């Protein structure tokens, strides 16, 4: 229970938080712990951006920092996910500038970018093999419709917005909770308190279940059941199908 090392993200790196003091969960991969946040500091870090910092888990020293995107639209809650694709371990995350980015988890090098929204992305991505699923509740990047669930082929390089979209469903405003994935189904809670069950292969809606009040916690799959929460503390325990 002893503290081995500590770093002040605010004093040392100029961390900035907005509404609610938004911060994200650290991600550990090997000897790296990666944390992302909005910051503004000096030199190349003078412009405010959503940046990523990888610290050595043993010493707390900075191994790399990355600035994959442009100006943030808002602060963000999204938690990055590590996955291996094409023999390379990638850190994949929904960014505050409305893109999903994949970075080499060892170096921070940007591998690909996919634009999703005109606003910040708060829901974390989920990954199945080489497929990356993302959702949001802001205005879409290419239409005036609010909200989208999108499936991305994660094997590309560069800007893959036009080339690596597998399917999309517009109009599902899923910007708070992150999706849950299992048995070929993607479970998404929207801002109007509906749980959507989507076929992951075709991107088709299988069914919709009304929660009553909005759910901001992510659904969970366990023991052959779906567990979904509401902000008023109620749980819904559902059978898939």
N, C-alpha and C positions, 0 to 999 in steps of 0.2 A: 503493500500500500504506500510505499514511499515514492515521491516525485523524482524521476530520473532526470528530466529536463523540461523546460517550458520556454515558449516563445510568445511574445505579445504581438498578436496579429494587428492590433490597432497602433501601438507605438512604433513597432519596427517596420510594418508593411503598409500602414495607412488604410487599414480595413474600414470600409464604410458600410453602415447598415441603415435601412430605411424603416418602413412601417413594421412594428413588432420586433425590431432588432434582429432581422432575419439572418440566420447562419445555416450552414449545411453540415451534414454528417461527414466526418472524415472517412476515407477509404484506405484500407491497408492492402498492399500487394507486395509480398516478399519483404524486403527491408525498407520499403517506402510507405509513408503515410501521406496521402494527398488530400489537401483541403482547398476548396475554392471559395472565393468571396469577391465582392466589389472592392477595389482599392484605388487610391490615387496617392502618388508619392512624389518621386523626383526622377529626372532623367527619362528613360524609356517608359517608366511607370507613371509619368506625370498625368497623361490623360486617364480619366476614370474608365475602367474596363472590368469585366468579369474575368479574373485571372485564377490560375491554378498554381499551387506551390507544393512541391514534393519534398518532404523532410526525411532524413535518415532516421529510422525508428530507434536506432541505438544511441545517436548523439544529438539529434535535433537540428543538425546542419541542413541547410537548403541544398538539395541535389539539383533541382531544376525549377524554373518557373516558366509558365506559358501564357500567352495572350492570344488565343485563337480567333477572337471575334472583334466586333466593332463596339460602338457606344452602347451601353446597356439601356434598355427601355424601362427597367425597374429592378429592384432587388429580387433574389430568387431563393427558393428552397430546394431546388433539384439536387439529388444525390447521384454522383457518377457511378458507373458500373464498369468493371473490368471484364473483358472477354477476349478470347483468342480467335483471330480470323486470319486466314492465309499465313499461318505460322507466326503471327505477330501479336503480342499482347497489347490490346488497345484499352485506353481509358475513354469511355463514351459518355457524353453528358449533354443535357439540355441547358442551353446558355441563356444569360439575361438579355442577349441581343436578338433572340428569336430563332437561333440556329441550333441544330444538334451537331456536335463536333466529336470526331474521333481523334485521339492523340496517342502516340507511342508512350506507354506507361513508363518506360525506362528513361526517356529523354524529354518528353513533352512536345515532340515534333507533331505538328498537325498533319493528319493523314487524309481526312476528308471532312467536308462540311455539307450540311443539308438545311436549307432554309425552310422554316415551318410557319412562323408567325410574325406579325408586325409588333407584337409585344413580347415581354419576357416570358420564358418558359419556367414553370414551377414544378410540374409533374416530372418525376424521374422516368427515364426510359426503362423498358424491360427488354431482355434479349433472349432469343431462342436460336441457337446455332449461329447463322450469319444474318438473321433477321432482327432488326431493331424496331421496336414499337414505341411511338411517342404520341403524346396528346397535349392539348392546350384548350383554353377558353377565350383566347383573344381573337382579334381580326386576323384572318388568314393572310399570308404573304401575297397570294395571287388572286384573291377574291375578297369581296366585302362580307362574306359569310363569317359568322363567329363560331370558332371551335372546329377542331379536326382531330381525328385519330388517323395515323399514317403508319404504314409498314415500309421500312427502308432496307434495301439490300446493303449490308455493311461491308461489302468486299471491295468497294471502289476506292478511288484516289482523287483528290482535288475537290472541286465543287460538283457534287453528285445530285444536286436538286432536280435537274431535268432528266438525269440518266438512270437513277437507281431507286426511284419510287416503285414499289410493288403494287400497293393499293392504298386508297384513302377513303374515309367516310367524313364528309363535311357536316357541320351542324351539331355535332356532339360536343358540348362545351365542357370538356373534362380538364379543368385546370388546377384542381386542388389535390385530389388523391392520385396516386400512381396506379397504373393498371396491375392486375394480377394475371398470371399466365399458367395454364395447365391443361393437358389433354386436348390440345388443339383448339382451345378457347381462350379468348382474351376478355377479362372482366373489367369494365370501366365504369366509374361513378361520375355522373355529370353534375353540373352546378344546380340542376333542378331536382335533385334527389332521386335520380333514376339510375339503376344498375343495368348496364348494357352487356349482353353476352354476344361476342363477335366470333365468327369463324376465322381463325388465324390464316388459313390458306387462301380464302377467297375474299375476306373482308366483308362478309355479309352478317347482318344482324340476325341472331337466332331468337332472342327474346329480350324483353325489357321488364324490369321489376321496379315498382315504385317503393322508395324507402320511407316517404312521408316528409322528413326534413332532410336538409342537405347533409351529405356525408363527406367529411374532409380527410378522414383517415383512409389509408389504402386497404382494399379488401384483401383477405388472406384465404388461401386454399390449404386445407388440412383435413386428414381423416375422411376424405371423400365428401367434404362439405365446403361451403363458401361462407365465410364470416365477414359481415359488413356492418360498419358502425354508422350511427348518426351523431351529429354534434350535441344532441341532447342526452347522450349516454346510452341510448338503446342499441342493442345488438340484433341483427337479423342473421339467423343460421339457416342456410338454404341448401337444397340438394341440387347439384348440377343436372341439367337436362330439362 
